[in-house]
Amino acid sequence: MPQNRKVGIKDVARRAEVANSTVSHVLNGTASISAEVRARVLEAAKELGYLADRKAKATISAFGTVLLAVTDDALPENETNLFSWTILNALSRDCERRGVKLVPHSETGNLSAANVISAAEKARADGIIIINDDRGDFLAGISASGLPAVLVNGEDQEMRIDSVSPGNRFAAQLATNWLISRGHRKILHLTWDGRTTIRRRQDGFWDAFRAHNLPLEDAPVLHVGGYEPRYGEEAVRLWLQQNGGLGGVTALFCAADNLAIGAMRALAAEGHAIPEDVSVIGFDGVALGDLVNPPLTTVKVPLEQMGPAALSLLEQRIVANDSERVAYRLELGCGVVERESVSTLS
């Protein structure tokens, strides 16, 4: 092929040994094409550089099938699982919009790298999207397979695969700064012994105190049994009993909206008015926050954007087709949603 000549559909069709119209249908999603033919056309387009050129114009998807690897507790839609469910729902919608087949693979408990890789190969998946599971040994196994993969709502601390997560540490610092700017100086942080993403929220909480030269003794952390509301309720009730009341705390910063909802139940049951006696702020921005009384101030996580962002990262890696490409870590910005559960101190 002469240099400087633009590659066109005819060149792709010739390389893939299909009709020009077949290439057009594959690239534009205008007809049902078999997986084998679609893969052959995309491979030819990639080899000739036509795929990257079209992708620069955002006109096609570079893949046809993606394996979704997730533990089964993240799949059901219920009041304690709105975080994961919202991510999955947005991912599913974006796959449908792009004409990408999403093949779910779930396991009880931790995911197995061997099982995920086997499922991806069986589905002839172009890549893998992993939800939540960021254990080091698991990610090492996925990385060693050579299959393009993106982790959603987790951190690969060794930066072996691409990942998308909220900017947890910065968002927690933002929320704590916001409370401090409203006069709060002793703030209790409710959290649980979760994954790295949850620990980042505790880091950000303390970052804000350090930035304001406030003593960390006034930033106590209360570790509870999990993220469900009952754990927040039990822990706050015990805190109130042990401290003979609020113990000087004027605000609670909870690492999840579920914990905040449970904390509010305990505070109300013990006769503490919100926000008159104590302020409460959550983290996640799930739908239930505006249904409690008073409506919950929270840190809004862009849940609807995480799945589409992961698909875009996966697509970039597939198009680049470069084994030396370094892992990308994408953190999405969060913001405070002001409702009625936080007061300003004079």
Contacts in CASP RR format, 6 or more apart in sequence:
PFRMAT RR
TARGET T0000
AUTHOR 0000-0000-0000
METHOD contacts of the structure
MODEL  1
MPQNRKVGIKDVARRAEVANSTVSHVLNGTASISAEVRARVLEAAKELGY
LADRKAKATISAFGTVLLAVTDDALPENETNLFSWTILNALSRDCERRGV
KLVPHSETGNLSAANVISAAEKARADGIIIINDDRGDFLAGISASGLPAV
LVNGEDQEMRIDSVSPGNRFAAQLATNWLISRGHRKILHLTWDGRTTIRR
RQDGFWDAFRAHNLPLEDAPVLHVGGYEPRYGEEAVRLWLQQNGGLGGVT
ALFCAADNLAIGAMRALAAEGHAIPEDVSVIGFDGVALGDLVNPPLTTVK
VPLEQMGPAALSLLEQRIVANDSERVAYRLELGCGVVERESVSTLS
1 7 0 8 1.000
1 11 0 8 1.000
7 48 0 8 1.000
7 49 0 8 1.000
7 50 0 8 1.000
7 53 0 8 1.000
8 50 0 8 1.000
9 20 0 8 1.000
9 23 0 8 1.000
9 24 0 8 1.000
9 27 0 8 1.000
9 50 0 8 1.000
10 20 0 8 1.000
11 48 0 8 1.000
11 50 0 8 1.000
12 23 0 8 1.000
12 41 0 8 1.000
12 44 0 8 1.000
12 45 0 8 1.000
12 48 0 8 1.000
12 50 0 8 1.000
13 19 0 8 1.000
13 20 0 8 1.000
13 22 0 8 1.000
13 23 0 8 1.000
15 44 0 8 1.000
15 47 0 8 1.000
15 48 0 8 1.000
16 22 0 8 1.000
16 23 0 8 1.000
16 37 0 8 1.000
16 40 0 8 1.000
16 41 0 8 1.000
16 43 0 8 1.000
16 44 0 8 1.000
16 45 0 8 1.000
17 40 0 8 1.000
18 37 0 8 1.000
18 40 0 8 1.000
18 41 0 8 1.000
22 33 0 8 1.000
22 37 0 8 1.000
22 41 0 8 1.000
23 41 0 8 1.000
23 45 0 8 1.000
24 30 0 8 1.000
25 31 0 8 1.000
25 33 0 8 1.000
26 33 0 8 1.000
26 37 0 8 1.000
26 38 0 8 1.000
26 41 0 8 1.000
26 42 0 8 1.000
27 41 0 8 1.000
27 45 0 8 1.000
27 54 0 8 1.000
27 59 0 8 1.000
27 60 0 8 1.000
28 59 0 8 1.000
28 60 0 8 1.000
29 60 0 8 1.000
29 99 0 8 1.000
33 41 0 8 1.000
35 64 0 8 1.000
35 65 0 8 1.000
35 124 0 8 1.000
38 64 0 8 1.000
39 124 0 8 1.000
42 51 0 8 1.000
42 62 0 8 1.000
42 63 0 8 1.000
42 64 0 8 1.000
45 51 0 8 1.000
45 54 0 8 1.000
46 52 0 8 1.000
46 62 0 8 1.000
46 319 0 8 1.000
46 321 0 8 1.000
51 60 0 8 1.000
51 62 0 8 1.000
51 319 0 8 1.000
52 319 0 8 1.000
54 60 0 8 1.000
55 62 0 8 1.000
55 315 0 8 1.000
55 319 0 8 1.000
61 98 0 8 1.000
61 99 0 8 1.000
61 100 0 8 1.000
61 315 0 8 1.000
62 126 0 8 1.000
62 315 0 8 1.000
62 318 0 8 1.000
62 319 0 8 1.000
63 100 0 8 1.000
63 126 0 8 1.000
63 127 0 8 1.000
63 314 0 8 1.000
63 315 0 8 1.000
63 318 0 8 1.000
64 99 0 8 1.000
64 100 0 8 1.000
64 101 0 8 1.000
64 126 0 8 1.000
65 100 0 8 1.000
65 101 0 8 1.000
65 103 0 8 1.000
65 123 0 8 1.000
65 124 0 8 1.000
65 125 0 8 1.000
65 126 0 8 1.000
65 127 0 8 1.000
66 95 0 8 1.000
66 100 0 8 1.000
66 101 0 8 1.000
66 102 0 8 1.000
66 103 0 8 1.000
66 125 0 8 1.000
66 126 0 8 1.000
66 127 0 8 1.000
66 128 0 8 1.000
66 129 0 8 1.000
66 311 0 8 1.000
66 314 0 8 1.000
67 103 0 8 1.000
67 105 0 8 1.000
67 116 0 8 1.000
67 119 0 8 1.000
67 120 0 8 1.000
67 123 0 8 1.000
67 125 0 8 1.000
67 127 0 8 1.000
67 128 0 8 1.000
67 129 0 8 1.000
68 88 0 8 1.000
68 91 0 8 1.000
68 102 0 8 1.000
68 103 0 8 1.000
68 104 0 8 1.000
68 105 0 8 1.000
68 128 0 8 1.000
68 129 0 8 1.000
68 131 0 8 1.000
69 105 0 8 1.000
69 106 0 8 1.000
69 111 0 8 1.000
69 116 0 8 1.000
69 119 0 8 1.000
69 128 0 8 1.000
69 129 0 8 1.000
69 130 0 8 1.000
69 131 0 8 1.000
69 133 0 8 1.000
70 84 0 8 1.000
70 88 0 8 1.000
70 104 0 8 1.000
70 105 0 8 1.000
70 106 0 8 1.000
70 111 0 8 1.000
70 130 0 8 1.000
70 131 0 8 1.000
70 132 0 8 1.000
70 133 0 8 1.000
71 106 0 8 1.000
71 107 0 8 1.000
71 108 0 8 1.000
71 109 0 8 1.000
71 110 0 8 1.000
71 111 0 8 1.000
71 131 0 8 1.000
71 132 0 8 1.000
71 133 0 8 1.000
72 106 0 8 1.000
72 107 0 8 1.000
72 108 0 8 1.000
72 109 0 8 1.000
73 81 0 8 1.000
73 109 0 8 1.000
74 81 0 8 1.000
74 84 0 8 1.000
74 85 0 8 1.000
74 88 0 8 1.000
74 131 0 8 1.000
74 132 0 8 1.000
75 84 0 8 1.000
75 85 0 8 1.000
75 88 0 8 1.000
75 104 0 8 1.000
75 106 0 8 1.000
76 85 0 8 1.000
77 85 0 8 1.000
78 85 0 8 1.000
79 288 0 8 1.000
80 227 0 8 1.000
80 228 0 8 1.000
80 229 0 8 1.000
80 258 0 8 1.000
82 284 0 8 1.000
82 286 0 8 1.000
82 287 0 8 1.000
82 288 0 8 1.000
83 256 0 8 1.000
83 284 0 8 1.000
83 286 0 8 1.000
83 301 0 8 1.000
83 303 0 8 1.000
84 131 0 8 1.000
84 132 0 8 1.000
84 153 0 8 1.000
86 286 0 8 1.000
86 303 0 8 1.000
86 304 0 8 1.000
87 131 0 8 1.000
87 152 0 8 1.000
87 153 0 8 1.000
87 303 0 8 1.000
87 306 0 8 1.000
87 307 0 8 1.000
88 131 0 8 1.000
90 303 0 8 1.000
90 304 0 8 1.000
90 305 0 8 1.000
90 306 0 8 1.000
90 307 0 8 1.000
90 308 0 8 1.000
91 102 0 8 1.000
91 129 0 8 1.000
91 152 0 8 1.000
91 306 0 8 1.000
91 307 0 8 1.000
91 308 0 8 1.000
91 310 0 8 1.000
91 311 0 8 1.000
92 102 0 8 1.000
94 307 0 8 1.000
94 308 0 8 1.000
94 311 0 8 1.000
95 101 0 8 1.000
95 102 0 8 1.000
95 311 0 8 1.000
98 311 0 8 1.000
100 311 0 8 1.000
103 119 0 8 1.000
103 123 0 8 1.000
103 125 0 8 1.000
105 115 0 8 1.000
105 116 0 8 1.000
105 119 0 8 1.000
105 120 0 8 1.000
107 115 0 8 1.000
110 133 0 8 1.000
110 135 0 8 1.000
110 138 0 8 1.000
111 130 0 8 1.000
111 133 0 8 1.000
111 138 0 8 1.000
112 138 0 8 1.000
113 137 0 8 1.000
113 138 0 8 1.000
113 139 0 8 1.000
113 140 0 8 1.000
113 141 0 8 1.000
113 142 0 8 1.000
113 145 0 8 1.000
116 128 0 8 1.000
116 130 0 8 1.000
116 142 0 8 1.000
117 141 0 8 1.000
117 142 0 8 1.000
117 145 0 8 1.000
117 147 0 8 1.000
119 125 0 8 1.000
120 127 0 8 1.000
120 128 0 8 1.000
120 145 0 8 1.000
120 147 0 8 1.000
125 147 0 8 1.000
126 148 0 8 1.000
126 314 0 8 1.000
126 318 0 8 1.000
127 147 0 8 1.000
127 148 0 8 1.000
127 149 0 8 1.000
127 314 0 8 1.000
127 318 0 8 1.000
128 142 0 8 1.000
128 147 0 8 1.000
128 148 0 8 1.000
128 149 0 8 1.000
128 150 0 8 1.000
129 149 0 8 1.000
129 150 0 8 1.000
129 152 0 8 1.000
129 307 0 8 1.000
129 310 0 8 1.000
129 311 0 8 1.000
129 314 0 8 1.000
130 142 0 8 1.000
130 149 0 8 1.000
130 150 0 8 1.000
130 151 0 8 1.000
130 152 0 8 1.000
131 152 0 8 1.000
131 153 0 8 1.000
132 152 0 8 1.000
132 153 0 8 1.000
132 154 0 8 1.000
132 195 0 8 1.000
133 151 0 8 1.000
134 151 0 8 1.000
134 154 0 8 1.000
134 155 0 8 1.000
134 156 0 8 1.000
134 157 0 8 1.000
134 163 0 8 1.000
134 195 0 8 1.000
134 196 0 8 1.000
134 197 0 8 1.000
136 156 0 8 1.000
136 157 0 8 1.000
136 158 0 8 1.000
139 151 0 8 1.000
139 156 0 8 1.000
139 158 0 8 1.000
139 160 0 8 1.000
139 161 0 8 1.000
140 158 0 8 1.000
140 160 0 8 1.000
142 149 0 8 1.000
142 160 0 8 1.000
142 161 0 8 1.000
143 149 0 8 1.000
143 160 0 8 1.000
143 161 0 8 1.000
148 314 0 8 1.000
148 317 0 8 1.000
148 318 0 8 1.000
149 161 0 8 1.000
149 162 0 8 1.000
149 314 0 8 1.000
150 161 0 8 1.000
150 162 0 8 1.000
150 163 0 8 1.000
150 164 0 8 1.000
150 310 0 8 1.000
150 311 0 8 1.000
150 313 0 8 1.000
150 314 0 8 1.000
150 317 0 8 1.000
151 161 0 8 1.000
151 162 0 8 1.000
151 163 0 8 1.000
151 164 0 8 1.000
151 165 0 8 1.000
152 163 0 8 1.000
152 164 0 8 1.000
152 165 0 8 1.000
152 306 0 8 1.000
152 307 0 8 1.000
152 310 0 8 1.000
153 164 0 8 1.000
153 165 0 8 1.000
153 166 0 8 1.000
153 197 0 8 1.000
153 306 0 8 1.000
154 163 0 8 1.000
154 165 0 8 1.000
154 195 0 8 1.000
154 196 0 8 1.000
154 197 0 8 1.000
155 163 0 8 1.000
155 165 0 8 1.000
155 195 0 8 1.000
155 196 0 8 1.000
155 197 0 8 1.000
155 200 0 8 1.000
155 329 0 8 1.000
156 163 0 8 1.000
156 327 0 8 1.000
156 329 0 8 1.000
157 196 0 8 1.000
159 326 0 8 1.000
159 327 0 8 1.000
159 329 0 8 1.000
160 327 0 8 1.000
161 327 0 8 1.000
162 310 0 8 1.000
162 313 0 8 1.000
162 314 0 8 1.000
162 317 0 8 1.000
162 327 0 8 1.000
162 328 0 8 1.000
162 329 0 8 1.000
162 330 0 8 1.000
163 327 0 8 1.000
163 328 0 8 1.000
163 329 0 8 1.000
163 330 0 8 1.000
164 306 0 8 1.000
164 307 0 8 1.000
164 309 0 8 1.000
164 310 0 8 1.000
164 313 0 8 1.000
164 330 0 8 1.000
164 332 0 8 1.000
165 197 0 8 1.000
165 306 0 8 1.000
165 329 0 8 1.000
165 330 0 8 1.000
165 331 0 8 1.000
165 332 0 8 1.000
166 197 0 8 1.000
166 301 0 8 1.000
166 302 0 8 1.000
166 306 0 8 1.000
166 331 0 8 1.000
166 332 0 8 1.000
166 333 0 8 1.000
166 334 0 8 1.000
167 200 0 8 1.000
167 331 0 8 1.000
167 332 0 8 1.000
167 333 0 8 1.000
167 334 0 8 1.000
168 197 0 8 1.000
168 198 0 8 1.000
168 200 0 8 1.000
168 201 0 8 1.000
168 204 0 8 1.000
168 331 0 8 1.000
169 200 0 8 1.000
169 201 0 8 1.000
169 203 0 8 1.000
169 204 0 8 1.000
169 207 0 8 1.000
170 204 0 8 1.000
170 331 0 8 1.000
170 333 0 8 1.000
170 334 0 8 1.000
171 201 0 8 1.000
171 283 0 8 1.000
171 299 0 8 1.000
171 301 0 8 1.000
171 333 0 8 1.000
171 334 0 8 1.000
171 335 0 8 1.000
172 200 0 8 1.000
172 201 0 8 1.000
172 202 0 8 1.000
172 203 0 8 1.000
172 204 0 8 1.000
172 205 0 8 1.000
172 207 0 8 1.000
172 208 0 8 1.000
172 253 0 8 1.000
172 255 0 8 1.000
172 283 0 8 1.000
172 299 0 8 1.000
173 204 0 8 1.000
173 205 0 8 1.000
173 207 0 8 1.000
173 208 0 8 1.000
173 211 0 8 1.000
174 299 0 8 1.000
174 334 0 8 1.000
174 335 0 8 1.000
174 336 0 8 1.000
175 253 0 8 1.000
175 281 0 8 1.000
175 282 0 8 1.000
175 283 0 8 1.000
175 299 0 8 1.000
175 336 0 8 1.000
176 187 0 8 1.000
176 204 0 8 1.000
176 205 0 8 1.000
176 207 0 8 1.000
176 208 0 8 1.000
176 209 0 8 1.000
176 253 0 8 1.000
177 208 0 8 1.000
177 211 0 8 1.000
177 212 0 8 1.000
178 281 0 8 1.000
178 336 0 8 1.000
179 187 0 8 1.000
179 251 0 8 1.000
179 253 0 8 1.000
179 279 0 8 1.000
179 281 0 8 1.000
179 342 0 8 1.000
180 187 0 8 1.000
180 208 0 8 1.000
180 209 0 8 1.000
180 212 0 8 1.000
180 214 0 8 1.000
182 279 0 8 1.000
182 342 0 8 1.000
182 343 0 8 1.000
182 344 0 8 1.000
182 345 0 8 1.000
183 250 0 8 1.000
183 344 0 8 1.000
183 345 0 8 1.000
184 250 0 8 1.000
184 251 0 8 1.000
184 279 0 8 1.000
184 345 0 8 1.000
185 214 0 8 1.000
185 218 0 8 1.000
185 250 0 8 1.000
186 218 0 8 1.000
186 219 0 8 1.000
186 247 0 8 1.000
186 248 0 8 1.000
186 249 0 8 1.000
186 250 0 8 1.000
186 251 0 8 1.000
187 205 0 8 1.000
187 218 0 8 1.000
187 219 0 8 1.000
187 249 0 8 1.000
187 250 0 8 1.000
187 251 0 8 1.000
187 252 0 8 1.000
187 253 0 8 1.000
188 220 0 8 1.000
188 221 0 8 1.000
188 222 0 8 1.000
188 239 0 8 1.000
188 249 0 8 1.000
188 251 0 8 1.000
188 252 0 8 1.000
188 253 0 8 1.000
189 202 0 8 1.000
189 205 0 8 1.000
189 219 0 8 1.000
189 220 0 8 1.000
189 221 0 8 1.000
189 222 0 8 1.000
189 252 0 8 1.000
189 253 0 8 1.000
189 254 0 8 1.000
189 255 0 8 1.000
190 222 0 8 1.000
190 224 0 8 1.000
190 232 0 8 1.000
190 235 0 8 1.000
190 236 0 8 1.000
190 252 0 8 1.000
190 253 0 8 1.000
190 254 0 8 1.000
190 255 0 8 1.000
190 259 0 8 1.000
190 260 0 8 1.000
190 263 0 8 1.000
191 198 0 8 1.000
191 201 0 8 1.000
191 202 0 8 1.000
191 221 0 8 1.000
191 222 0 8 1.000
191 223 0 8 1.000
191 224 0 8 1.000
191 254 0 8 1.000
191 255 0 8 1.000
191 259 0 8 1.000
192 198 0 8 1.000
192 223 0 8 1.000
192 224 0 8 1.000
192 225 0 8 1.000
192 226 0 8 1.000
192 227 0 8 1.000
192 231 0 8 1.000
192 255 0 8 1.000
192 259 0 8 1.000
193 223 0 8 1.000
193 225 0 8 1.000
193 226 0 8 1.000
194 226 0 8 1.000
198 255 0 8 1.000
201 255 0 8 1.000
201 283 0 8 1.000
202 221 0 8 1.000
202 255 0 8 1.000
205 219 0 8 1.000
205 221 0 8 1.000
205 253 0 8 1.000
206 216 0 8 1.000
206 219 0 8 1.000
209 215 0 8 1.000
209 216 0 8 1.000
209 218 0 8 1.000
209 219 0 8 1.000
210 216 0 8 1.000
220 249 0 8 1.000
222 235 0 8 1.000
222 236 0 8 1.000
222 239 0 8 1.000
224 231 0 8 1.000
224 232 0 8 1.000
224 234 0 8 1.000
224 235 0 8 1.000
224 259 0 8 1.000
225 231 0 8 1.000
225 235 0 8 1.000
226 259 0 8 1.000
227 255 0 8 1.000
227 256 0 8 1.000
227 258 0 8 1.000
227 259 0 8 1.000
228 258 0 8 1.000
229 258 0 8 1.000
229 259 0 8 1.000
229 261 0 8 1.000
229 262 0 8 1.000
229 265 0 8 1.000
230 262 0 8 1.000
231 259 0 8 1.000
231 262 0 8 1.000
232 254 0 8 1.000
232 259 0 8 1.000
232 262 0 8 1.000
232 263 0 8 1.000
232 266 0 8 1.000
233 262 0 8 1.000
233 263 0 8 1.000
233 265 0 8 1.000
233 266 0 8 1.000
234 266 0 8 1.000
235 263 0 8 1.000
235 266 0 8 1.000
236 252 0 8 1.000
236 262 0 8 1.000
236 263 0 8 1.000
236 266 0 8 1.000
236 267 0 8 1.000
237 266 0 8 1.000
237 269 0 8 1.000
237 270 0 8 1.000
240 246 0 8 1.000
240 266 0 8 1.000
240 267 0 8 1.000
240 270 0 8 1.000
240 272 0 8 1.000
245 270 0 8 1.000
245 272 0 8 1.000
246 272 0 8 1.000
246 277 0 8 1.000
246 278 0 8 1.000
249 278 0 8 1.000
250 278 0 8 1.000
250 279 0 8 1.000
250 345 0 8 1.000
251 278 0 8 1.000
251 279 0 8 1.000
251 280 0 8 1.000
251 281 0 8 1.000
251 342 0 8 1.000
252 260 0 8 1.000
252 263 0 8 1.000
252 278 0 8 1.000
252 279 0 8 1.000
252 280 0 8 1.000
252 281 0 8 1.000
253 281 0 8 1.000
253 282 0 8 1.000
253 283 0 8 1.000
254 260 0 8 1.000
254 263 0 8 1.000
254 280 0 8 1.000
254 281 0 8 1.000
254 282 0 8 1.000
254 283 0 8 1.000
255 282 0 8 1.000
255 283 0 8 1.000
256 282 0 8 1.000
256 283 0 8 1.000
256 284 0 8 1.000
257 282 0 8 1.000
257 283 0 8 1.000
257 284 0 8 1.000
257 285 0 8 1.000
257 286 0 8 1.000
257 288 0 8 1.000
257 289 0 8 1.000
257 296 0 8 1.000
257 298 0 8 1.000
258 284 0 8 1.000
258 286 0 8 1.000
259 282 0 8 1.000
260 280 0 8 1.000
260 281 0 8 1.000
260 282 0 8 1.000
260 283 0 8 1.000
260 289 0 8 1.000
260 296 0 8 1.000
260 298 0 8 1.000
260 341 0 8 1.000
261 288 0 8 1.000
261 289 0 8 1.000
261 292 0 8 1.000
261 296 0 8 1.000
263 280 0 8 1.000
264 274 0 8 1.000
264 280 0 8 1.000
264 292 0 8 1.000
264 296 0 8 1.000
264 341 0 8 1.000
267 274 0 8 1.000
267 277 0 8 1.000
267 278 0 8 1.000
267 280 0 8 1.000
268 274 0 8 1.000
271 277 0 8 1.000
272 278 0 8 1.000
274 280 0 8 1.000
274 294 0 8 1.000
274 341 0 8 1.000
275 294 0 8 1.000
275 340 0 8 1.000
275 341 0 8 1.000
275 342 0 8 1.000
275 343 0 8 1.000
276 343 0 8 1.000
279 297 0 8 1.000
279 341 0 8 1.000
279 342 0 8 1.000
279 343 0 8 1.000
280 296 0 8 1.000
280 297 0 8 1.000
280 341 0 8 1.000
280 342 0 8 1.000
281 296 0 8 1.000
281 297 0 8 1.000
281 298 0 8 1.000
281 299 0 8 1.000
281 336 0 8 1.000
281 341 0 8 1.000
281 342 0 8 1.000
282 296 0 8 1.000
282 297 0 8 1.000
282 298 0 8 1.000
282 299 0 8 1.000
283 298 0 8 1.000
283 299 0 8 1.000
283 301 0 8 1.000
284 298 0 8 1.000
284 299 0 8 1.000
284 301 0 8 1.000
284 303 0 8 1.000
285 298 0 8 1.000
285 299 0 8 1.000
285 300 0 8 1.000
285 301 0 8 1.000
285 303 0 8 1.000
285 337 0 8 1.000
286 303 0 8 1.000
288 296 0 8 1.000
289 295 0 8 1.000
289 296 0 8 1.000
289 298 0 8 1.000
289 339 0 8 1.000
290 296 0 8 1.000
290 339 0 8 1.000
294 339 0 8 1.000
294 340 0 8 1.000
294 341 0 8 1.000
295 339 0 8 1.000
295 340 0 8 1.000
295 341 0 8 1.000
296 339 0 8 1.000
296 341 0 8 1.000
297 336 0 8 1.000
297 337 0 8 1.000
297 338 0 8 1.000
297 339 0 8 1.000
297 340 0 8 1.000
297 341 0 8 1.000
297 342 0 8 1.000
298 336 0 8 1.000
298 337 0 8 1.000
298 339 0 8 1.000
299 334 0 8 1.000
299 335 0 8 1.000
299 336 0 8 1.000
299 337 0 8 1.000
300 334 0 8 1.000
300 335 0 8 1.000
300 336 0 8 1.000
300 337 0 8 1.000
301 332 0 8 1.000
301 334 0 8 1.000
302 332 0 8 1.000
302 333 0 8 1.000
302 334 0 8 1.000
305 332 0 8 1.000
306 332 0 8 1.000
309 330 0 8 1.000
309 332 0 8 1.000
313 328 0 8 1.000
313 330 0 8 1.000
316 328 0 8 1.000
317 325 0 8 1.000
END
